[in-house]
Amino acid sequence: SFYEELLSHGILKPLTAPIEGMVVKEGTCNYVAPQGISSVVKYYLKQSAGADVFYEQHVTHISLREGKWEVSRKMGPPEQFDIVILTIPVPQILQLQGDIVNIINESQKQQLESVSYSSRYALGLFYEAGTRIDVPWAAQYITDNPCIRFISIDNKKRNIESPEIGPSVVVHTTVTFGSEHLNSDPAEVQQLILRHLERIVPSLPEPASIKCQKWRYSQVTKAVPGCPGQMILHTQPLLICGGDGFTRSNFDGCIESAMSLAEAVKSHL
């Protein structure tokens, strides 16, 4: 039903562009978000009947204060909440300070500590409108390069090629490269990726701008044992965590965790 709804609103479309080297599993369908994956999030926020969303709030402490959760952040005063739901990467849950440190019991702590993620770098190359990128594919999985795993001509992959919008190329590194260069200087990493990219696609024109992004928690390689979808850390007031670390790193995994969180929260209201 989630897919049907997103398809009917044009948020998702079936993937039709040619992807070289993609392993297609029997019975699976692949979709693309023409306006980017953030359009899925924005769609659901719109459905939330007026939820106030505040971005770039770096939470540092969660503590109990008179039957409520007091949440402190890097900038600004602490705020109090009746319910706290954490969907940040699992290692970041374990980095939070305050009463939460003692609230997570030993068994839960062991389960959370067993979760692991891969790390990657993502590189974006952005071009002026009208630039031609002359390759026969929309995206390509690379199997024989120590640095690059995936290259996508993003507007082509999303099937939104247009003379008004400049094309963009997205490059993902291999997991091994990501872990080896996790603490390297981003400018050096960018140059390394560009050198490898030039060997693979020598015909790429000069981009107008480049963005290199470290993806510390890329995909879950080992989820919470049993993939429960969520974990209740405290019941009154409710403190609960979920996300792909409790299922798996794809859209289905995110939906499963969200539904499991919603059920748990509903039963506490």
N, C-alpha and C positions, 0 to 999 in steps of 0.2 A: 504493500500500500504506500510506503514511503517513496519508492521509486516511481510508482504511477503518478502520485501527486506532483513530484518534482518534474517528471517528464511532461505532464499536462500543462505546467506553468513555464515550460521552456528553460527551467533552471538546469536540468540535465538533458543531454541528447545522446542517442546511441553513438558510440565511437565508430566512425566510418573511414577515417583517414588511415593510410598505410603505415603500420608500425613494424619496422624490420626487427627480427630476432625476438619477438614477443612470444612467450610460452602461453599458448591458449589451452586452458583446462576445459575438459569436456563439460558442457552444460552451463558454462559461465557466460554472462553478458558483460561487456565493458561499456562504460559511459564516460562522457566528458562534460565538464561544466564550461559552456562557451564563455561565460563572463568571469571565469576563475572560481576556485573552490570557495572563496569567501562569500560568493553569491548564495551558496547553500546556507551558510551561517546567517547571513542577512535575512534570507527568506524566513527562517525559523524565528529570528528575533522579532520580525514584523508580526508573526502569528501570536506573539506572547502577550498581547493585550496590554501594551504600555509598560513593559519592563524598562527601567532606566539602566543603561549600560555605560559603565565607566571603564575606559581603556587605560593601559599602562599604569595600573596600580600594582606596585610591587609589594606583595604581602610578606611580612617578616615574622610576625608572632601571632599565635592564636591562644587565647587564655579564657578561663571561665570567670565571669563577673556577675554575681547575683542572678544566676539562672540563665544568663545569656552568654554568647560568644563575643569577646572583645577581639577585634581583628586590627592589628597594627600594620602600618605600611611604611615604606621608606620615606615618602613625602606625605605630609598632612597628618591630622589628628587621628587617633584610633576611632573605630566605629563599632557599634554593637548590633548583633544579629540573633534572630531566634534559631535559624538553621544555617549551617555552613556546608556547602558541597564543594569538594576539591576535585578538579579534573586535570590538574597539572601533572607533568611526568612524575612517576612514583619516587625517583630519587630526590625530587624537589619537595615532596611531602615530608620526607625524612630530614630535610634540612631546616624545616620550620622550627622556630623557637617558641617558648612559652609553655603553658600547661599541656599542650598537645604532646610534648616530649614524653611526659609521664602517663598520658591518657592511652597512648598506643601500647597495648599489652605485648608481652614477650613473643607470644605465638604470632600475632599480627605483624610485629616488627620483623620476625624471621621471614614471613611470607613476602612482605614488602621488599626486604633486602635481597630476595632471590630474583627480583625482576631485573631484566637487562635490556638495554637498547643498543642499536647500532648508531654510529655517528657518521655524518657525511657533510660535504660542502656542496652548496648549490651556487651556480654562477649564472647570472642573467646578462645577456648581451642585447642592447636595445638599439634599433635602427631608425633612421629617418623614413618617413612615408615614401613609398615608391622604390625603396631598395629591393632588389631581387636576390633571393637566396636560392641558388640553382642546385637543388638536390632532389632526387626522385622520391624521397620519403618524407613523412611528416615527423616521425620520431624513429629512433634507432637504439636498440640495446647493443652495447659493445661488450664482447666477451674476452678480447685479447689485449686489453690495455690496462696497465697497473694503476692508472689514475681515473679514467673516465668509464662510467658504467652505462650512462643514458644521455642521449642528446635529443632535444625536441625543438622543432620549429613551431613555436607555441601557437601562433595564430592559425597555422596550417592544421595542427593537431585538433584545435578547437573548431575548425571549419568556419573561421570568421575572417578569411582573407579579404582585405579591402584596400583600395588605393589611398584612402584617407588615413589609414592606421599603419604606422611603421611596424615591420615584423620584429619578433623577438625570439631569441634562442635561449633555451634553458639547458644547462648541463648539470648532471648529478655525478658526484665522484663515487668510486667504489667504497665499500665499507672499510676495507683494509687501508686505503689511502686516508679516509676520514679519521680512523683511530691513530694512524701514524703521525698525522699532522694536526691533531686536536689542539695542541698548544702552540702551534707555529704562528708566525706573523702573517695576518690575513693578506697583506700586500704580496708577500712571497708566494703564498698558496695560490693567489690569483694568477700570478705569472706562470707558475708551474702548470696550472690547469690550461691556461691559454696556449702554452707551448705544445701540450699533448693534443689540444683541440685542433691546432693548426696542422698537425700531422694527419689527423683523422679526416678533417674537412678543409683541405688547403684552399678551397675556393671561397671561403667565407670573407665577405667584405669587412671593412673597418667599422666597428659599431660607433654610434653617437655617444653611448654611455654604457658602463659596466657596473654590475653590483655583485659582490661576492658575499655569501651568507653562510655562516657556520651553523649547521643543524645538529646541535649537541645530542638531542634526543630525537633521532630520525624515525626508526621503526622498532617496535617491540620485538626482541629476539626471544625473550622468555617472559611470559605473562605470569600474573599471580596464579599459583597452583590451582587447577580446577576451573580457571577462567570464570569466576563468580559474577562478573559484571560490575560489582560494587562491594564495598566493605564498610560496615558501620563501626566507627571508632568510639562513638559515645552516643547514648540514646536520648537522655534528657539534659540539656537541649541536644538536638541532633547534630552530629558531626559525621559526615559520610564522604567517602571518596570513590571515584570511578574513573572511567576513561579507557583508552585502548590498552593501557597497562593491565587492565582487568579482563580483557577479552583478546583482541588481536588488532593489528594496525591496518584495517581497511574500513570502508564505509559501513559494511555489515557489522563489524565489531563495534564501531562507534554507536550505531543504532541500538544494538543489543545492550550495551552498557547504559545508554541513555534511558531505555525502557525499564531496565532493572533499577536504576536510580530513581526514576519517577514513581515506580511502584512502592519502593521503600520509603520515599518521602511522603507519598500520599497516605500511607498507613500510619504516619506519625502526626498528621495534621489534625 
